[in-house]
Amino acid sequence: MSRSNEQLHPPQGQIGYLQLPARELAESATFYGQVFGWKAELTYGSFEAPEVIGQWTTDRPATPTSGPVLWLCADELWPTLNRVVVHGGTVSSPPRLDQGQRWLVEVDDPAGNRIGVVVPVRPSQAQPMIAVDDVEAASLWYRGLFGWQSDHGGAEYERLVCSGVLVLQLHDKRTEHHHGLISDPDLAPGNGALLWFGEVADFDDVVRRAAGLDATVVRPPHRNPPEGQGNGPSHRELWLTDLDGYTVVVASPDGEAYELP
């Protein structure tokens, strides 16, 4: 049985339709589609956004400095601001931290509408950087082992990401950039530190890829803790040495090797 128009209509007081001034319909459709993922239909200039529909119109002027401001949610700060600029918008104010919970930043879309972007504060996370002899070779090695993606590329510096999250930075050991050299060439690389990558769901595939890379194995796959010693992290580990001599530990998800009584 189909739902009635009354059932489909949003409840009283909810924002149910949005009209946005546009300079060109296609320009605005591209901007909001690429930056926020809205779906556009250009015949009537209409769009679909989460929990709201609307239409772009060339009959109304943009209001960059007065009136209500539409605040749109985004997942990440830098990638969103970068997409704003790439797709014809302008960042009009620096991001500001609101109550330690969210980032607020105002931008102008290509038509000149002032809109706000709300991004949640993320917990601190490790983003290790290591000095390497050959950035491009090291990048290939780590991408071959884990299946990560390059997010920078080049002979001096590399960012490696997994599902869009930065997991490792590679820096040429002879390049100073603005901070000077990041390693002492007279010391062994990584002395006293392990490059530990946990929660690796495709652990068995990594083991096979390590063999294909002819990686130096420090400790072959093993359970932590050993069998018969209870359920601590209950994962498996593989210890390797990378091209520059750093010790790399690959660990399956905690609980993956749970030992039954």
Residue pairs with C-beta under 8 A, 6 or more apart in sequence:
9 16
10 16
15 52
16 52
16 53
17 52
17 53
17 54
17 55
18 49
18 52
18 53
18 54
18 55
18 70
19 54
19 55
19 56
19 57
19 60
20 28
20 54
20 55
20 56
20 57
20 70
20 109
20 111
20 113
21 56
21 57
21 58
21 60
21 61
21 62
21 63
21 111
21 112
21 113
22 28
22 45
22 56
22 57
22 58
22 111
23 58
23 62
23 110
23 111
23 112
24 58
24 110
24 111
25 42
25 45
25 56
25 58
26 42
27 88
27 110
27 111
28 56
28 109
28 110
28 111
29 38
29 40
29 42
29 45
29 47
29 56
30 87
30 88
31 84
31 87
31 88
31 89
31 109
31 110
32 38
32 40
32 47
32 49
32 109
33 39
33 40
34 83
34 86
34 87
35 74
35 80
35 83
35 84
35 87
35 89
36 49
36 72
36 74
38 47
38 48
38 49
39 47
39 48
40 46
40 47
41 47
44 55
45 55
45 56
45 57
45 58
46 53
46 54
46 55
46 56
47 53
47 54
47 55
47 56
62 109
62 111
62 112
62 113
62 114
63 113
63 114
64 92
64 108
64 112
64 113
64 114
65 114
69 106
69 114
69 115
69 116
70 113
70 115
70 116
71 104
71 115
71 116
71 117
71 118
72 115
72 116
72 117
72 118
73 117
73 118
73 119
74 80
74 117
74 118
74 119
75 119
75 120
76 119
76 164
77 95
77 103
77 105
77 119
79 164
80 117
80 119
81 91
81 95
81 105
81 107
81 117
84 90
84 91
84 107
84 117
85 91
87 110
88 109
88 110
89 107
89 108
89 109
89 110
90 107
90 108
91 105
91 106
91 107
92 106
92 107
92 108
92 114
93 105
93 106
94 105
95 103
95 104
95 105
95 119
96 103
96 104
96 105
97 103
97 104
97 121
98 104
100 121
101 120
101 121
102 118
102 119
102 120
102 121
103 117
103 118
103 119
103 120
103 121
104 116
104 117
104 118
105 116
105 117
105 119
106 114
106 115
106 116
106 117
107 114
107 115
107 116
107 117
108 114
108 115
109 115
125 165
127 166
127 167
127 168
127 169
128 168
128 169
128 195
129 168
129 169
129 170
129 171
129 182
130 168
130 169
130 170
130 171
130 189
130 190
130 195
130 244
130 246
131 171
131 172
131 173
131 181
131 182
131 183
131 189
131 244
132 138
132 170
132 171
132 172
132 173
132 243
132 244
133 173
133 243
133 244
134 243
135 154
135 155
135 156
135 157
135 158
135 170
135 171
135 172
136 153
136 154
136 155
136 158
137 243
138 158
138 170
138 242
138 243
138 244
139 150
139 153
139 158
139 160
139 170
141 213
141 215
141 242
141 243
142 148
142 160
142 168
142 170
142 242
143 149
143 150
143 160
144 209
144 212
144 213
145 206
145 209
145 210
145 213
145 215
145 240
145 248
145 250
146 162
146 167
146 197
146 200
146 206
146 209
146 250
147 162
147 202
147 205
147 209
148 160
148 161
148 162
148 167
148 168
149 160
149 161
149 162
150 158
150 159
150 160
150 161
151 159
151 160
151 161
151 166
152 158
152 159
155 172
156 171
156 172
156 175
156 177
157 169
157 170
157 171
157 172
157 175
157 177
158 169
158 170
159 166
159 168
159 169
160 166
160 167
160 168
160 169
160 170
161 167
167 197
168 195
171 177
171 182
173 181
173 182
173 183
173 185
174 181
175 181
183 189
188 245
189 244
189 245
189 246
190 244
190 245
190 246
190 247
193 247
194 247
194 248
194 249
195 242
195 246
195 247
195 248
195 249
196 249
196 251
197 248
197 249
197 250
197 251
198 235
198 251
198 253
198 254
199 251
199 252
199 253
199 254
200 206
200 250
200 251
200 252
200 253
201 252
201 253
203 221
203 236
203 238
203 250
203 251
203 252
203 256
206 238
206 250
207 221
207 238
207 250
210 217
210 238
210 240
210 250
215 240
215 241
215 242
216 240
216 241
217 238
217 239
217 240
218 239
218 240
218 241
218 247
219 237
219 238
219 239
220 238
221 236
221 237
221 238
222 236
222 237
223 234
223 235
223 236
223 237
223 257
223 259
224 232
224 233
224 234
224 235
224 236
224 237
224 251
224 257
225 232
225 233
227 259
228 259
230 259
231 255
231 258
231 259
233 251
233 254
233 255
234 254
234 255
234 256
234 257
234 258
234 259
235 251
235 252
235 253
235 254
235 255
235 256
235 257
236 251
236 252
236 256
236 257
237 249
237 250
237 251
237 252
238 249
238 250
239 247
239 248
239 249
239 250
240 247
240 248
240 249
240 250
241 247
241 248
242 248
